[in-house]
Amino acid sequence: MWDEVIADDSEGIVVTVLDTKQFSEDYPEGWCEQTTGAFVETKKWGLIHYPYFDDDVKFIARKPSV
């Protein structure tokens, strides 16, 4: 499970963080050409790339530590 966010007025989860090389099972390393930023899978808009997080992305819950 990944961090839950509200992104562009839609619930979503962070599925890839390129800067720290964190990838979910659905989006493994090498699936995209971008090298920075993060991807959020939103319920309303689908997959969105954010070069950086700003006021459009609000964190709701952190990924639980294992």
Secondary structure, DSSP 8 states (H G I E B T S, - for coil): ---EEEETTEEEEEEEETTTTEE-SSS-TTS-S--SSEEEEETTTEEEEESS--TTEEEEE-----
